Each structure stands twice: as structure tokens, then as C-alpha cells.
Amino acid sequence: MTLAAQVGHIARRSVRRTIRQPANVIFPFVFPMALLAVTSAGLNPATKIPGFPTDSFLAFFLAFPFIQGALFATMNAGTDLARDIQSGFLNRLALTPMRGGALIAGQLAGIATMGFVQAVFYLAVGLAVGVHLASGVAGAVVLLALATLIAISFGSLGAFFALRTGSGEAVQGLFPLLFVSLFLSSMNLPRNLIEIDWFRYAATVNPVSYLIEGIRSLIITGWDGQALALAFGIAALLGIGSLAAGAWALRMRLTRT
Amino acid sequence: MTSKRSDRSLPTDERAKPARPGGGTGTGAFWSVAFALAWRILHNVFTTPSLLFPSLVFPLFFFTAFAGGLSRVDNIPGFDFPNGYTAFQFVFVLLQSAAFGGVFTGFGVARDFEYGFARRLLLAAPRRTGLIAGYALAALGRWLVTATLLTAVALVAGMQIGGNGVDLFALYALALIVSIAGTLWATGVAMRFRTIQAGPVMQLPVFLALFFAPVYVPLNMLSGWLHAVASVNPATALLEAGRSLISGSPEHVALAYLAAFALAGTLAVWALRGLRSAERAG
């Protein structure tokens, strides 16, 4: 069996397993949308703050679901991989001619598929409720590409944790860490409008701020080369670093004794 | 089969009493079940970081993100809360932590069913309604720790309190009723579904009920569909009363207490019916 076929099988299994668990499907789709609805309606008066970059908080906040959705995809994928380890599936795979790399690539292909579908859904909802994409149709394509890349990067991180710890509970323990990085970012206000100094500093050094700002720039600004370069660069760096760490963890786990 | 059918026709507390020496079925048995279960849960939670950590940390995340990240919101024309944005958000996060303390306890109930422990509990408890009381007591114990930590962090962050001791007592008592209501809701769900997969069913309605209220700005600053929903949402009464208490000018407190008690009463029936459902499932 070719490497591509191996990757295809694992990817199909990853997607199928996700969609067979209603909680894993409903939560990443419904929860970010619910948060988008209540936050954009509740914080709409914030657009009256002098210097706020748009008069629609909905458009401003639409970047958030893409990141939150990627985070959910990460947790689901990481937990599933950890379950494979705990249930002995990975050990059985190790007895087959399947290459280790195909396992990670297959998992990531599954995450990319889910990440892309989620991103299309968030974008469609955003457009349906009246958000106008400042970067146009081409911006929508770039936005989907960026959202998918972010899902893959976060997914690689989840896969690394799963392979390193082999425990679904440990992967779930990663959730608060990712969640806090989401909350200590520029998700609610632009960094220059954050009043509290330490919070503004935390948001500035937090890479998640730049991922959000990259997506946000396509929605409310148009084509902002710096924001996009930072978002793509950080997502790629996170993905490459996590992949390298994941490959190492997989090698350790599949060491034949 | 016949005996099982006749057993089901009996009230919850009269069925399948275990033959346990000295067990009894009176009030003493009810509280003995409640305290024993609460003790077990609290012991598990406080000795297992992965269970304790989320319920302690999530309210702090929300408080930090809302009170810290959004502090400029109190500069918006029309925002006139006298004690500042930190106190404004503290009340929301306090009530949220109370409700979600109950939800986290519901996760434990579902886990107990998945591992089969809850079925052994049903078999062993002389008064099964004591189980619900035990879960509620455990949730309160968890929430008291969370509330203490949250209050300490808020004070360190410079929260201004305008209310006196009585006002603050009323605020925390209100949150306590919310915690009980949250537990009753989540316990009812857990006892019906009996799987941790039902987690989102426990969380999402609580989350929506809380966020369909004036979370970020006062009700009069909301507009559109959220204003319409928040105007009829009981959580709005809780939030507004809580905020009035912390600022020292109580308003609509009776209405908030009425809403909280009504909610807890209704959800107690929901939880009891959940218990019956679990009993029927065997």
C-alpha cells in the first residue's frame, strides 16, 4: 500500500470517528456560534469606543470562532489519538507495514478536513448575518486557507501531546492552557484599546493574538500584508515545531522491543 | 417481573430498600446518604488536580478576560455602574462559577454512572433522594472554594465594593441558590443520559441562559434581539440584583430571590424525575 493510501485510510477513519460522536460535531459548530451571537450583541456598544476599527462588533468578533473551532478540533483529534494509544490500536498498527509518518499525516488530514468544514460553516454564518468581507472573494479563500492551517497547527500540537503522554485525560488538560491563551489575546478588543497594561502586554506576546488579527484583517481591513504574514508565519512555525515534536514522540512510542 | 412492576409503583424512597443493619429510611438516613456522598465527591475533587483545576481556573479566565481585557468598556457613554468594570464583571463571574460548579458536579454524576458506581449507590442508599442532596452539598463545597479564590483575586485586582456586609451576604446567598439550581439541572441530565457524552447538554443551556443576559453592559445599553431576550431572562434579574448589591444600592433583590428559588424548585423536580429515570434503568 502506498504512503498516500495509508494516509487516506487514517484520514478517513479520523473524520468518520469524529462525525460518529455527536458531541464532537455539535460542540465545535454550535458553541463558537453561540458565543459569537451573544458576544457580538452584548459588546456592540464597544464600537463606540474612540478608535474602534469598525462599527460592527459582529464583524470584529467573527475571527474568534475560527480559532475556537480549531481549538476544539485539536482537543478532539488529540483525545482520539490518545484513545488509540490507550486501547492498543497504535500497537497493533505498529505490527503492520504502515509507516509512522502516515499515522500523523492521516490524523492531520482528518483535522484539516474538519477544520476546513468548520471554517466554511463559520464564514457562511457570518456572511448570512450580514458581515461584509473587506478583502472580497479572494479574501474568503485566503481566510479558509489560514483557518485550515491554524487547525492543522493546533492539531499537530494535540497529536504531540497525545503521543507524548498517551493519555486522553492529559490531552484534555491541555484545553485550559489553550483556552487561557485565547482569552489573554486581542479577541475582545484591539490591542491598542486594551486599558490594563499587563493584559495588553500579555496579548502582545501571545501568538494567538496574531492568528486572530490575521483572520480579522481579512474581514474588516482588507489586505494587510503584515497581519497576514504574521498569522501565516506563526501558524506555520507552530505547526512545524509541533510536527517535529510529534514525529519524535511517535518514534519513541513505536520503538520495537 | 411482577415484584419489579409493583416496586416501580412505589414512591422513590420506598423502593428496593437495602437490608442494611441500622440503615433506616428516615431523615437521619437521608442526611447520612447526603453527607457520605458529598464527602466522597469532595475528597475525590480535592485530591485529583484534573477535577479541581478546571472549576477553579475557568472562572478566573473569564474574570481576567472580561474585567481586564474589557475594562475600557466603562468609558462607553451611558455606562454608569458606580463601582467600576471589575465589580460589574465580578458579579457575573461569581454567578457563572456557581452555576458551572453545579455543571462540573454533574460531570461527576455521569462519570459515576459510566463506571457503574452510581448503580451501586442506588442499591446501597437507604434514602435515594439523599443522593441528590449529596451532589448539591458537594457542589456547594466546591463552589465555596472557587468563590473564595475568585473574591481574593478580584480584591487584589482592585475591585471596589460599595455594599455593606448584609448586601454581600445577600449576593453570596443568591449565588449559592444558583449553584444548587445548576447542580440540580446537571444531575437531572446526568441521571437521564448516564454518560459523560451528555456533557454539552449540561453545559450549553446554562451557558446560554447566563450569556443571554446583560453580561458586558447594563440592560439599558443592549439593543436588538439580545435586549428582547435579556429582558425576559430570569438570569438578568439575578445579575442586576447582584450588581445592585455589590454597589450598595439594592434593587429588585426580592424578584431575583423569587426567580432563584423558583428555578431551584423546578429543577429539584427535574432532578427527582431524573433519579426515577435512573432507577427504572436499573
HADDOCK unambig.tbl for C-alpha pairs under 7 A between the chains (distance, minus, plus):
assign (segid A and resid 23 and name CA) (segid B and resid 197 and name CA) 6.52 0.50 0.50
assign (segid A and resid 23 and name CA) (segid B and resid 200 and name CA) 6.86 0.50 0.50
assign (segid A and resid 38 and name CA) (segid B and resid 211 and name CA) 6.16 0.50 0.50
assign (segid A and resid 38 and name CA) (segid B and resid 212 and name CA) 6.44 0.50 0.50
assign (segid A and resid 41 and name CA) (segid B and resid 226 and name CA) 6.19 0.50 0.50
assign (segid A and resid 42 and name CA) (segid B and resid 214 and name CA) 6.85 0.50 0.50
assign (segid A and resid 42 and name CA) (segid B and resid 215 and name CA) 6.85 0.50 0.50
assign (segid A and resid 42 and name CA) (segid B and resid 216 and name CA) 5.93 0.50 0.50
assign (segid A and resid 42 and name CA) (segid B and resid 217 and name CA) 6.90 0.50 0.50
assign (segid A and resid 42 and name CA) (segid B and resid 222 and name CA) 6.45 0.50 0.50
assign (segid A and resid 43 and name CA) (segid B and resid 216 and name CA) 6.21 0.50 0.50
assign (segid A and resid 46 and name CA) (segid B and resid 73 and name CA) 6.14 0.50 0.50
assign (segid A and resid 46 and name CA) (segid B and resid 76 and name CA) 6.78 0.50 0.50
assign (segid A and resid 48 and name CA) (segid B and resid 76 and name CA) 6.47 0.50 0.50
assign (segid A and resid 49 and name CA) (segid B and resid 76 and name CA) 5.98 0.50 0.50
assign (segid A and resid 173 and name CA) (segid B and resid 50 and name CA) 6.97 0.50 0.50
assign (segid A and resid 180 and name CA) (segid B and resid 61 and name CA) 6.21 0.50 0.50
assign (segid A and resid 183 and name CA) (segid B and resid 61 and name CA) 6.87 0.50 0.50
assign (segid A and resid 183 and name CA) (segid B and resid 65 and name CA) 5.51 0.50 0.50
assign (segid A and resid 184 and name CA) (segid B and resid 65 and name CA) 6.23 0.50 0.50
assign (segid A and resid 194 and name CA) (segid B and resid 69 and name CA) 5.92 0.50 0.50
assign (segid A and resid 194 and name CA) (segid B and resid 70 and name CA) 6.87 0.50 0.50
assign (segid A and resid 194 and name CA) (segid B and resid 72 and name CA) 6.72 0.50 0.50
assign (segid A and resid 195 and name CA) (segid B and resid 71 and name CA) 6.35 0.50 0.50
assign (segid A and resid 195 and name CA) (segid B and resid 72 and name CA) 5.80 0.50 0.50
assign (segid A and resid 196 and name CA) (segid B and resid 68 and name CA) 6.13 0.50 0.50
assign (segid A and resid 199 and name CA) (segid B and resid 68 and name CA) 6.43 0.50 0.50
assign (segid A and resid 199 and name CA) (segid B and resid 69 and name CA) 6.34 0.50 0.50
